[in-house]
């Protein structure tokens, strides 16, 4: 807690003095919270005023919901297990996603420059298979640290394209813009002469050269996934894009809405983005560190 008056008045910061001003009992986590008063303006505040959880009635659920969201549990099942409302879980998802986004940005700024990375697109859906989404994912090679992601709309492919066009009309392909946003976001954290690996998608070459003109773009031939198990896991003995494909498989195994066969779907894109931010924080902070140790 900052021992400075939260008032924006300059005089409070220069002449004010902070004194203790009693306690109050917080029901949400059953704790006594110290209150303070500024002697200059008479304003009151407490230890909880500057907390990101300020004014939350169920802050004790934050950690439990966080762990369940990154463990393949659906939002409705989380509400059932914790005996709370689904609206509460949805609000916590938004709050935790915002906190995770800020944490991930701070970690990227402190980390060393990345010299080898891999990227590709992971496909999911928005409410129905007729409205597919693309998640462009960038992963540091060897460490499997997720550098960033971007969610973009894309048109339906194959046999679904005609039904999608008839029911929802033309759907603009936003994957190019998504890759552009992703590379702009991670550009400052990647070395100029970095080695960037991807499959032989012809659209990737221009994107890489435009953002990393001094980097080396190495294209690798994609291999067919296993018949059983996750599609990202390959049946060949050695997968040159193992770091990326293994990370994509972990996303599908730990985020319920990304399961191959599930009743859970993404209703709104910003919900998927918040969920991915939460998992990226858990993946980089807990999972890969645990395996490295």
N, C-alpha and C positions, 0 to 999 in steps of 0.2 A: 504494500500500500504506500502510495506517495504521501509524504508528510507535508504536502503543499496544498493549499486551498484549491479546489477544483474550479473556483470562479475564474473567469477570464480577465478580471480586473488586475491591472499592473500593481496598484497600490496594495492589494492583498498579498501579492507575492513579495513585495518589498517590506511592508510594515506589519503584515499579519503574523500571528503566532498560533500554532496549532496546539490545542489542549484536549485532553480526554473529556468525553461528554456522555458517559454511561455506556450501557450495552443493550442489545436486544437479542431475543432468541429467534433463530431462523428455523422454521418448521421443516423446510425441505430436506435439510441434512442434519437437523438436530444439533446445531452449533450456536454458541454464543458469539456474537459479532461486536467488536469494539466500535463505538461511535466517537466522532471528533467534532470540534467546533473551531471556526476561525474567529479570533478575537477582533479582527478588523471589520469584517462584514457581517459577522454573526451567522454565517452559513454553516449548515450541518452536513456531514458526510460520514461514511463508514469505511471499513476495510473492504466491503463488497462493492463500493461505488465504481471503482476502476476495473472490476472484474468483467471479462467478456460474458460471464453467466449472469450478469446483473439483471434483476427483475424476473428471473426464471423460477417458477414454482416447483419444478421437478428436475432440478439440476443433478440429483442423485442418480438419475437414469442415464445421464450423458455417456458415462464410460461403458455401461452395460450395452446400450444401443450401439455404440461405436464398435465394440467387439463383435456383436452379432451381425452387424452390417457387413463386416469383412470376413464372415465365416459361413457365407452361403445361406443365410436365413432371410426369408422374405419379410417385408415390413408388416404385413398382416400377422405373420406368425410371431414376430417380435412383440407386437402389441398383445397378443394372446399370452405369451410367456411372462411378460412383465406386468400383466393385468392393467394395462393402460389403453388409451384410445388410439386408433390408427392416425388420427389427426396429430396427436402428440408426437408419434414416431416420424410423421412427415415433416413436422416443424423441426425436430431434432436433426433430421437428415440435412435440412437446409442450413441449420446452425453449424453442425459439425463439418459440412462441406466448406463453408466459409472459413472456418478456423483452419481446416486442412490446407486450403488453397494458400492462405497466408504463410503457414508453416513450410509448405513445399517450396514457395518462392524464396523464403529466407535461407533454406538449406541449399538450394541451387546457387545462390549468390555466394555462400561461404565455401562451397566445394571447389576442388581443383578443376582446371579445364579438362574437358573430355577429349580424348584423342582417337577413340574408336567407338563408333555407335552403329546401331542397326535400327531400321524403321520399316514399317509396313502398315497395311490397313487391316483392321479386324471388323467384321461385319456383324451387326445386330439389327433389331427391328424397333420401330416406333409404333406400338400398339398392334400392328398387323404386319404380316410378311409382305404385304403390298406397299409398305412404306419403310424400306430398309434404311439403316444408318451405317455410316462408316466411322470407325474410331482409328485415327492415325496415331500410332504409338511409336515413340522413340526410346530406345533402351541402350544403356552403356554396355558395350561388349565385355564379357568375362564377369563383371560384377553383377550384371542383370539389374542395375539400378534404373528405375524408370525416370527419364529426363522430362518427359512431358507427353501430352496427348491432346487431341482435338477431335471433336464430334461434328460430323457433317452429314447433311442429307444427300441421298443418292437415289437414282431411279431404280425401279425393280428390273431384274434381269430374267432372261430365259422365258419359261412358260408363263411366268407371273406378269410379264410386262404388259400384255394386252388387257388383262383384268385390272391391273393397277391404273392404266391409262383411262379405262372406261369408268372406273368407280371414283377415282380421285383426281383425274386430269393429269396434265403433264407435270412432272416433278423434276425440277432443275438439279443438275449434278453440282454439288457444292464441294466435292472432294479436293479440287484444285485450290480453292480458297482455304480449305481446312489445312492442307499441307503448308500453304503460305503462312498462315497464322502460327502454326506450330514451329516452323523454322525461324520465324521472326522472334518467337518467344525464347527459344533455346540458343539463338545465335551467339549471344554474349557469353554463354557458358561452354561453348565448343571451340577448340583450337582451330585456327585458320587453316592449318594443314592437316586436319583430321581425316581419318579414313572412315568413309561412310558406306555401309553395306546395305544392300536391299536385293529384292528379287529382280527379274528382268522386265518389270512393268515399264513400258516405253515412256510413260508420263513422268517417271521419277527423275530421269536424267536432267531435264530442263529445270525442275524444281531445285535439285541439288546444286547445279551450276550457277543458278541465279543467286542463291543465298550463300553458298560456300565456293566461290570461284577458285580459291587456292587449295581446296580440299581434293581428296582422291575418292571418286565414286566407284566402288567395286560391286558389280552386279553378279548375282549367283543364281543358278538355275533352280527354280522351285521344285520341290518334290511332293508327291502325293501323300496325304496323311493316311494314318492307319484306318482300317475299316471299323475297328472297335476303338473305344477310347476317344480322346480329344482329337479333332482334326489337325490341330497345330503340332501334335506329336508325330514325327515321321517314322516310317518303317525302314529307312535306310540305316546303315551302321553309324555313319557320321553325318551330322546335320551342320553345315557351315553357318546357318542362322539359328543355332540352338538357343542362344541367349534370348533372342526375340520370340521364337516360337514357344519356348518354355514359359516365358512370362505371359504370353497370350493365353496359354493353357491354364496358368494359375489364375488369371482374371476370370476365365470361364468357370473355374472350379470354386472360386471364393465369392463371386458376386451373383446372386440368385437370378437377376434379370438377364444375365449373359449365359446361363446354362443352355446347353444344346436343346434339351427338351424340358420345358418348364411352362407352368401356367402364368408365371410372372412376366410381365412385359413392361417396357418403358412407356409411360403415358405422356410424359413431357420431357423434352431434351434436357432442360436444366436439372431435372431430377437425376438423370443419368450422369451428367457432369459432376454434380455434387457427390454422387456415390463413387465415381471414379477417383475424385480428389481424395476422398477418405481412404480408399484402398491404396492409392499411391503412397500416402503417408505411412500406412501400416506396413506396406510392402518394403519400403525403403528403410523405415525405422526399426522394424522388428524382424521380418521374415529373412531378408538377405543377410542381415547382420548376424542372426542366429546361426545360419548355415555357414557363414564365414568363420565364426568362432569355433 
